[in-house]
Each structure stands twice: as C-alpha cells, then as structure tokens.
Amino acid sequence: MDFELPEELVAYLAELDAFIEAEIKPLERENDNIRFFDHRREYERTDWEKGGLPKKEWEDLLAEARKRADKAGHLRFAWPKALGGKDGSQLWLAVIREHLAAKGLGLHNDLQNEHSIVSNNPFVVMFKEFATPEQYARDSAALLDHSMITAFGLTEPNHGSDATHMETRAVPHERDGKPGWLINGEKMWTTGMHVATHAMVFARTSGEDGDAAGITTFVVPVNTPGVKVEEYLWTFNMPTDHPRVSLTNVWVPQDAYWGEIGKGLGLGQSFVHTNRIRQAASSLGAAVYCIEESVRYARERKPFGKPLAENQAIQWPLIELATQAEMLRLLIRETAWRMDRMPHKQIEREISDKVSMCNYWANRLCCEAADRAMQVHGGIGYSRHKPFEHIYRHHRRYRITEGAEEIQMRKVGAYLFGYLGPRRKLFNS
C-alpha cells in the first residue's frame, strides 16, 4: 500500500493555495470584508431584523468568491463531467477539504453554510446517480446554470433520525384534468429555503409506517401554493437558514419527482453518505487547525517565566488529540478510496459503517479540539477574537445533523454484529 499523496494531488493543493492568495485573500480584505471573519462575524453575518437570516452582503460576498473559484476551474471539481465538473474522486476531495479547513476560518472555506472554493454539493452526485433519462433531460441544465437551487426536506418535527415514520403524505390527485400528486405534511431544518427555487420533499406514497420502501422524493417549486416557511429556527451558531416548512394541499404534476416512485430513501442515503465522508474530512481539518494553533500558542506564551508548552498538563491533552487526528486521517482516506472503487449505490450495502465511523468520530474530535484550544488559549481563546468558539459552535451541529452520532453508531453496530452489511453471512449461515 502506498500512503504517499499522488504528485498530481500535491500540485493541485499548491494550485489552490496560490489561487487563494491571488484571488480570495484580497477579496477578503476589501471594503472591511474581514468583519465577516473577525470577532464581529456573527453580528455582521446576521440580519437580525429579518428573523436571523444571513445578510445579503454576506451571501453576496460568498457568491463572488464562488464565482471566482468557478472561473478558475475549482468550484465544480467534484461534480460529474457531464454536469460541468472534473469527476473529482472522493479521496481527492477528502484531502482537499481537510487541507482547506486546516487553514482556519476565511473566505476560502467557511463551513457554517458549506461555502468553499471547492464545492461539496452532494445534490449533484445524487441527481446523476438516481435521475432517470427523462428527469436528467428535464433538470440537468437548470442545475448546471444554478437556476435550480434545491433545499432538502427530509426531517420532520416529530420524526428526526427515523425517516421511515414520516407523516408527510402524497396521494394521486387530478387537477384541471391533469394527473398529479397532493402533498400534505411538515418539514424541519429545510436549510436554504430563503434562496431555494425547489424543495426536495420526501413523502410517503405507499406502504406502512416503518417501511423503508414507499417513500418518494418530490421536487417542489417553493412558490407552489401551500408551501409556507413557518419560522426560521435560531441556532447555536447564527445566522440561521434552517426553517420549519408546512405543506398544505400542495399539488405537483405527476412527474415532479426524482428517482423512482416509492424508492426515495435511496436518494436520501446517497446524500448523507457523500456528505458524511466530506464532512468528516472538514472536521478533521478544523481539528488539526485547533491543535496546531494551540501548540504554537503554548510555545510562545511564557507564564511564570517559561513556555506554557513545557507543562505536561498542556502537552498531554494535545498529544492525545494529535494521535487521534493521525489515526482518523488514515481511516477517512481509506474509506474515501474504497468509495471510489465501487458503484455509488453499493456504498450503503458494503461500507456504510466505515463512513459513519469517520463522520461521528471526526465531528466529536473537532469539538474536543476546539474546546481544548479555548482552554490552552485561556481568556482570549474563549473570546470571539479567536475562532475556536465559532468552530466549536458550528461543528457541534454536525454531531446531530446528517444523522446524529448515536444513529451512526447504531449503523456501525448493525454492521459489526451482522444485522446489516457483509458480516450478515457470518451469523446467518
């Protein structure tokens, strides 16, 4: 086994670094744009008069950075070539996301709203893998030119981690002589609804509560009568773009869905598997940033006449974090490498447990590293003049979203004890 990064990848990381210095850092410093990243960040990013939504100036700045990254050929690195990308592998993207997050907070990579000069956007992979030829012909151009922006409506007020008991229902319904569907229900945490053109609404179309089959992924224009944002939920890390959405007698045409009728959970699983491994790499990078900044500060700070770093009480917690980071990096890269070597839909059946291991441990590690960085830095670490509290508050979210860590540990357990995955044959022979 060769653990060295390919020369082409090392060169691409250097190319990204040069692009950041030439294009992104100057933009970050223009017109006091640094206010979105220094101690003023939450205040300056949040439009408190509009329910806590992101300020337009903040989102415009992010859009300009992405525009420059797209022009330079970086933004769509992970997208399929058929949709304007470079078919970037999961392994390469894991390395890139760790690399960018390890640089710390900045316009090049701000994960509070999944902004990066190298896009994540798991919707694109999901669409490519599950869209029928007719759906691809209908929607691919709109996805490509960003005239179609999708929000993800899976979670419900009464059903978070268990999507199989969702209460949202869709039934066949004819309107004005046209066949279609009538959707009723409610969704939570439908991120990005304030800018979305369409919401992916998962709804039961057949089967019983608890069945994995019978759920369909509808693509609903957000301006459809009956779609209503009830409230934007304020969170640990502001601003918020996470609303509670109601759907009351929402009618859509018969073909307004992606994938197949009754097989919508496959799309949801595709989304989370792609997102989880990339999220894990970003959390690892953020953890590495916190560890390295703490080491640097401990070498420079000299209370009682000697460097703080000479104290074992400072060294040992950071040693443990650094050890975990080294081991986690190997697991993330091996898992991403394996994902690249199997059909996308096979990931759920073969290595879903490894993806979950990477994700829940990386998110936990990041929170622990940010907390330790605050402790090592003392009062200034607790203040907003350092980014550690921001990193903690953001990455604490990831221990709940995309599958709470308990749910992901449950998946690992199911594979370990042979209830799911390749080990089933060991216990069912």
C-alpha positions in Angstrom: 0.0 0.0 0.0 1.2 3.5 -0.9 0.3 6.2 1.6 2.0 9.0 -0.3 -0.3 11.5 -1.9 -0.1 11.5 -5.7 2.1 14.1 -7.2 -0.8 15.5 -9.1 -2.8 16.0 -5.9 0.1 17.7 -4.2 0.4 20.0 -7.1 -3.3 20.7 -7.1 -3.2 21.7 -3.4 -0.4 24.1 -4.3 -2.5 25.5 -7.1 -5.4 26.0 -4.7 -3.1 27.8 -2.2 -1.9 30.1 -5.0 -5.4 30.9 -6.1 -6.4 31.7 -2.5 -3.5 34.1 -2.1 -4.1 35.8 -5.5 -7.9 36.0 -5.7 -9.6 35.2 -2.4 -7.5 36.8 0.3 -7.5 40.2 -1.5 -11.3 39.9 -1.7 -11.5 39.0 2.0 -9.6 42.2 2.9 -11.6 44.6 0.6 -14.2 47.0 2.0 -13.8 45.7 5.5 -15.0 42.3 4.4 -12.8 40.9 7.2 -15.7 41.9 9.5 -17.4 38.7 8.5 -14.5 36.6 9.8 -13.0 38.5 12.8 -14.7 39.0 16.3 -17.7 40.7 14.6 -18.6 37.7 12.5 -21.9 36.5 13.9 -23.2 40.1 14.3 -22.2 41.1 10.8 -23.4 38.0 9.1 -26.9 38.0 10.7 -29.8 40.2 9.6 -31.4 40.5 13.0 -34.3 42.5 11.5 -35.2 39.7 9.1 -35.6 36.8 11.5 -32.0 36.0 11.9 -31.4 35.2 8.2 -28.0 35.7 6.6 -27.3 39.3 5.5 -27.4 39.9 1.8 -24.0 41.4 1.9 -22.6 38.3 3.5 -24.1 36.0 0.9 -23.1 38.3 -2.0 -19.5 38.0 -0.8 -19.6 34.3 -0.7 -21.2 34.2 -4.1 -18.4 36.4 -5.5 -15.8 34.0 -4.1 -17.5 31.1 -5.7 -17.8 32.9 -9.0 -14.0 33.4 -9.0 -13.4 29.8 -8.0 -15.7 28.6 -10.8 -13.9 30.8 -13.3 -10.6 29.3 -12.2 -12.0 25.8 -12.6 -12.0 24.8 -8.9 -15.6 25.1 -7.7 -17.0 22.1 -9.6 -14.0 19.9 -9.1 -16.1 17.1 -7.5 -19.0 17.4 -10.0 -19.5 14.8 -12.8 -18.0 15.9 -16.1 -21.5 15.6 -17.6 -22.5 18.5 -15.3 -19.5 20.7 -15.9 -17.2 19.2 -13.3 -13.9 17.3 -13.2 -15.2 13.9 -11.8 -13.0 14.6 -8.7 -12.7 11.5 -6.6 -13.9 11.1 -3.0 -10.3 10.5 -1.9 -9.0 13.7 -3.6 -11.9 15.7 -2.2 -11.3 14.4 1.3 -7.7 15.5 1.1 -8.7 18.9 -0.3 -11.4 19.5 2.3 -9.0 18.7 5.2 -6.4 20.9 3.6 -8.8 23.9 3.3 -10.3 23.5 6.8 -6.8 23.2 8.3 -6.1 26.8 7.1 -8.7 28.1 9.6 -11.6 30.5 9.1 -11.7 32.5 5.9 -13.4 33.3 2.7 -11.7 30.3 1.0 -13.7 27.9 3.2 -16.5 28.7 5.7 -18.4 25.7 6.7 -21.2 27.4 8.6 -23.1 27.3 5.3 -21.0 24.8 3.4 -19.2 27.5 1.5 -15.9 26.6 -0.2 -13.9 27.4 -3.2 -14.1 23.6 -4.0 -17.8 22.9 -3.8 -19.3 20.0 -1.8 -22.9 20.0 -3.2 -23.9 16.3 -2.8 -27.1 17.0 -4.6 -25.2 16.8 -7.9 -23.9 13.3 -7.3 -27.3 12.2 -6.1 -29.0 13.6 -9.1 -26.6 12.0 -11.5 -26.9 8.5 -9.9 -30.7 8.4 -9.5 -32.3 10.6 -12.1 -34.0 8.8 -15.0 -33.1 9.9 -18.5 -36.3 11.9 -18.7 -35.5 13.7 -15.4 -31.9 14.3 -16.5 -33.1 15.9 -19.7 -35.6 18.0 -17.9 -33.5 19.3 -14.9 -29.7 18.9 -15.6 -29.3 22.2 -17.4 -31.1 24.1 -14.7 -28.9 22.5 -12.0 -25.8 23.3 -14.1 -26.6 27.1 -14.5 -27.8 27.4 -10.9 -31.3 28.4 -12.0 -32.5 25.4 -10.0 -31.4 25.6 -6.3 -32.6 22.8 -4.1 -33.4 22.6 -0.4 -33.6 19.2 1.4 -36.9 18.3 3.1 -36.4 15.0 4.9 -36.6 15.7 8.7 -39.9 16.3 10.3 -41.0 17.9 13.7 -42.0 14.5 15.1 -39.5 12.4 13.2 -35.9 13.3 13.1 -33.5 10.4 12.7 -36.2 7.9 11.7 -37.4 8.9 8.2 -39.4 5.7 7.8 -42.1 7.0 10.1 -42.5 10.4 8.4 -46.0 11.8 8.4 -45.8 13.7 5.2 -48.1 12.1 2.6 -48.6 12.4 -1.1 -51.6 10.9 -2.9 -52.6 10.8 -6.6 -54.8 13.8 -7.4 -56.1 15.2 -10.6 -56.3 18.9 -11.1 -57.8 20.7 -14.2 -57.8 17.4 -15.9 -54.1 16.8 -15.3 -52.8 13.9 -13.2 -50.6 14.8 -10.2 -49.9 14.5 -6.5 -51.4 16.2 -3.5 -48.8 16.6 -0.7 -49.6 17.4 3.0 -47.1 17.5 5.8 -44.4 19.4 7.6 -40.6 19.5 7.5 -37.9 20.8 9.8 -34.4 22.2 9.1 -35.0 22.6 5.4 -31.8 24.5 5.0 -31.5 27.2 2.4 -35.2 27.8 1.7 -34.7 31.6 1.6 -32.7 31.2 -1.6 -34.0 27.8 -3.0 -36.1 27.6 -6.1 -37.2 24.0 -5.3 -37.5 21.8 -2.2 -36.8 18.1 -2.3 -39.8 16.8 -0.3 -39.7 13.2 0.9 -43.2 11.9 1.3 -44.8 8.5 1.8 -46.8 7.4 -1.3 -47.4 3.8 -0.3 -46.6 1.2 2.4 -46.9 1.4 6.2 -45.1 3.5 8.9 -41.7 2.0 9.4 -41.3 0.7 5.9 -38.2 1.8 4.0 -40.0 1.4 0.7 -42.9 3.5 -0.2 -41.3 7.0 0.1 -40.9 9.2 -2.9 -38.6 12.2 -3.5 -40.7 15.1 -4.9 -39.1 18.2 -6.4 -41.5 21.0 -5.4 -41.1 24.6 -6.6 -41.0 26.8 -3.5 -43.5 29.2 -4.9 -46.2 26.5 -5.2 -49.4 27.4 -3.3 -49.5 25.7 0.0 -45.7 25.8 0.6 -45.0 28.0 3.6 -42.0 28.8 5.7 -43.5 28.9 9.2 -40.4 30.2 11.0 -36.6 30.2 10.9 -35.2 28.5 13.9 -32.5 30.3 15.8 -29.5 28.1 16.5 -26.3 27.8 18.5 -24.4 29.4 15.6 -26.0 32.3 13.8 -27.2 33.4 11.2 -29.9 30.8 10.5 -31.3 29.5 7.2 -33.0 26.5 8.8 -36.8 26.8 8.7 -39.8 24.8 9.6 -41.9 24.4 6.5 -45.5 23.4 6.1 -47.1 21.8 3.0 -50.9 22.2 2.8 -52.7 20.7 -0.2 -49.6 21.2 -2.3 -50.3 20.0 -5.8 -47.5 19.0 -8.2 -47.6 17.3 -11.7 -47.4 13.6 -12.0 -43.7 13.6 -13.0 -42.5 16.1 -10.3 -40.1 13.7 -8.6 -36.5 12.4 -8.8 -35.6 8.7 -9.0 -38.5 6.2 -8.8 -41.8 6.2 -7.0 -41.5 4.5 -3.7 -37.7 4.4 -3.7 -36.9 7.9 -2.4 -34.9 6.8 0.7 -32.1 5.7 -1.7 -31.7 9.3 -2.7 -31.5 10.3 1.0 -28.9 7.7 1.7 -26.9 8.8 -1.3 -26.9 12.4 0.0 -25.8 11.5 3.5 -23.0 9.1 2.5 -21.5 11.6 0.2 -21.9 14.4 2.7 -20.7 12.4 5.7 -17.3 11.5 4.3 -16.6 15.0 3.1 -17.9 16.5 6.4 -15.6 14.1 8.3 -12.6 15.4 6.3 -13.5 19.0 7.0 -14.0 18.3 10.7 -10.6 16.7 10.8 -9.1 19.7 9.1 -10.7 22.1 11.6 -9.5 19.9 14.5 -5.9 20.0 13.1 -6.1 23.8 12.9 -7.2 24.0 16.6 -4.4 21.6 17.6 -1.7 23.4 15.7 -2.8 26.8 16.9 -2.7 25.6 20.5 0.8 24.1 20.0 2.0 27.4 18.5 0.5 29.5 21.3 1.9 27.2 24.0 5.4 27.6 22.6 5.1 31.4 22.6 3.2 32.1 25.8 5.5 32.3 28.8 3.7 32.5 32.1 5.9 32.2 35.2 8.9 32.7 33.1 8.8 29.6 30.9 6.9 28.5 27.8 3.5 27.1 28.5 4.4 24.1 26.3 6.8 22.8 29.0 3.9 21.8 31.2 2.7 18.2 30.8 -0.8 19.4 31.6 -0.7 21.3 28.3 1.1 18.7 26.3 -0.8 15.5 27.1 -4.3 16.5 26.0 -2.9 17.9 22.8 -0.8 14.7 22.3 -4.0 12.6 22.6 -5.8 14.8 20.1 -2.9 14.8 17.6 -2.8 11.0 17.9 -6.5 10.6 17.2 -6.2 13.0 14.2 -3.4 10.9 12.7 -5.4 7.7 13.0 -8.6 9.3 11.8 -6.9 10.7 8.7 -5.9 7.2 7.6 -9.5 5.8 8.1 -11.1 8.7 6.2 -8.7 8.4 3.3 -9.0 4.6 3.1 -12.8 4.9 3.3 -12.9 7.5 0.6 -10.6 5.4 -1.5 -13.0 2.4 -1.2 -15.9 4.6 -2.1 -14.2 5.5 -5.3 -13.8 1.8 -6.2 -17.4 0.7 -6.0 -20.7 1.7 -7.6 -22.2 4.6 -5.8 -25.3 2.6 -4.8 -23.2 -0.2 -3.3 -21.7 2.0 -0.6 -24.8 1.6 1.6 -24.5 -2.2 1.4 -20.7 -2.5 1.8 -19.0 0.3 3.8 -21.8 2.5 5.2 -20.4 1.6 8.7 -16.9 3.0 7.8 -18.5 6.2 6.5 -20.3 6.6 9.8 -17.2 5.8 11.8 -15.3 8.6 10.0 -18.1 11.1 10.4 -19.2 10.7 14.0 -15.6 10.5 15.3 -14.3 13.4 13.3 -17.1 15.7 14.4 -16.6 14.7 18.0 -12.8 15.2 17.7 -13.3 18.6 16.2 -15.4 19.7 19.1 -12.9 18.3 21.6 -10.0 20.1 19.8 -11.8 23.4 19.7 -12.7 23.1 23.4 -9.0 22.3 24.2 -7.8 25.2 22.1 -10.1 27.5 24.1 -8.6 26.1 27.3 -5.0 26.4 26.2 -5.5 30.0 25.0 -7.3 31.0 28.2 -9.4 34.1 28.2 -8.5 35.1 24.7 -9.4 31.6 23.5 -12.9 31.9 25.0 -13.4 35.3 23.3 -14.6 35.9 19.8 -11.2 37.3 18.9 -10.1 33.8 18.3 -12.1 31.4 16.0 -12.3 28.4 18.4 -15.7 29.2 19.8 -17.0 29.6 16.3 -15.5 26.3 15.2 -17.0 24.6 18.3 -20.4 26.0 17.8 -20.6 25.2 14.1 -19.1 21.6 14.3 -21.2 20.8 17.3 -24.1 20.9 14.9 -22.6 18.1 12.9 -22.9 15.7 15.8 -26.6 16.0 15.3 -27.2 16.7 11.6 -26.8 14.2 8.7 -27.5 11.5 11.3 -26.9 12.0 15.0 -23.8 10.3 16.2 -25.9 7.8 18.1 -27.7 6.8 14.9 -24.3 6.4 13.1 -23.0 4.3 16.0 -26.2 2.2 15.6 -25.3 1.7 12.0 -21.8 0.6 13.0 -23.3 -1.8 15.5 -25.6 -3.3 12.9 -22.6 -4.0 10.6 -20.4 -5.2 13.5 -23.0 -7.7 14.8 -24.1 -8.8 11.4 -27.6 -7.4 11.2 -26.6 -5.5 8.1 -23.7 -5.4 5.7 -21.1 -8.1 4.6 -21.0 -9.8 8.0 -24.6 -11.0 7.8 -23.4 -14.2 6.3 -21.3 -14.9 9.4 -24.4 -15.1 11.5 -27.0 -16.4 9.1 -25.3 -19.4 7.7 
